[in-house]
Amino acid sequence: MRGGGLTAINSGGGLGQPVNPIEVEAAGADLGTLQAGRAVLRLFGTWSLQRPLPDPETILAILAEKPGLKVLGFQADAVVDWDSALVSYLMDVIDACRAQGVDVDEDGLPPGVRGLLQLAYAVPERKGARRKADRSSFLERLGNDVTDLVRSSGEIIEFFGDATIAFRQMLRGKARFRAADLWLSIQEAGADALPIISLVSSLVGLILGYISIQQLEQFGAKIFVADLVGLATVIQMGALITAIVLAGRTGAAFAAQLGNMQVNEEIDALRTLGVSPMEFLVLPRLIALMLMTPLLTLYANLMGVLGGAFVGTVVGGLTLTEYFVQTQQAIGLNHVAQGLISATVYGAIVAVSGCLRGMQCGRSASSVGLATTSAVVTAIVFIVIAAAVLTIIFDAVGF
């Protein structure tokens, strides 16, 4: 899509003098003088997303200062080359003119540009579909992130409350959801997650064992690598690894599933039919993760201990009997219980975060991606917070 003719240019997009079109590179625009309520916006140069472009805010500010402006025309015979950057720029200008009640005369634009503008305005634009680059300062972004975290805390607590009410309805036999959905969620969150849990847990156990051996062999206490790996894995690391893997795998899937349903207005249809989305959609997923996360944690504990045993025997020179006897002596039922309690809490956090962000998803395709990302970030942040709180509680009660 190309245009041709003489052009006037300066690098800032202001007024300039006619020059050879071959020498023109940068795009520019300037507004002519107002005559009888009409002004002409002259466009020139190469309008490409790969080149510097003028800021539309400059022209919009000038337009706002012309109260007598009734018609805005265009002159584009000096445009050398163009792509969608020109169309986007013109849409900003046209929207501003329409907001001020100014008529727009598109006759001076190339036919291809006029055709694309007609297509762009043929269907009303969805609110929020056109995103601008974030030029806010670091402190402003940090403040917004903190505010979002506080707001998310309230949203998650409220969502937990709604989920608790739905769970009570289930105990009373009044919750409406399909058993097939529950079993499908159990399969997706449980059996399908075994391969990645096996890989990550064994590697983390191996890393913990290798680091422990490096330090303990300085004191001739390599046997205690079994204590360190076993306790770290059973008390905290097994549950944390499982929860983080499920947050990136299952929680994101929940957000994407419910987000797509929100985009397709399926959740609205459930409400219209008198079916609670909390019971029909959220409750099976919440129950599945609260059941599967502790079981996967036990499996992660086993794989982590085996990873540490591999290092202890191959690098540390211990026998398997020595390693497992020492592990058995170090780990008690209270340690296993701490890990399982933590895993249950983490599973609930992952399920609630994924379902919450999915239910909050907007009506566009991009909103599904944002909801998925937000679900993973929210889950991981609150998992870490919950891990710190539970550790303090377990220590306070002497568990």
Secondary structure, 3 states (H helix, E strand, C coil): CECCCCEECCCCCCCCCEECHHHCCCCEEEECCCECCEEEEEEEEEECCCCCCCCHHHHHHHHHCCCCCCEEEEEEEEEEEECHHHHHHHHHHHHHHHHCCCEEECCCCCHHHHHHHHHHHHCCCCCCCCCCCCCCCHHHHHHHHHHHHHHHHHHHHHHHHHHHHHHHHHHCCCCCCCHHHHHHHHHHHCHHHHHHHHHHHHHHHHHHHHHHHHHHHHHCCHHHHHHHHHHHHHHHHHHHHHHHHHHHHHHHHHHHHHHHHHHCCHHHHHHHCCCCHHHHHHHHHHHHHHHHHHHHHHHHHHHHHHHHHHHHHHCCCCCHHHHHHHHHHHCCHHHHHHHHHHHHHHHHHHHHHHHHHHHCCCCCHHHHHHHHHHHHHHHHHHHHHHHHHHHHHHHHHCC
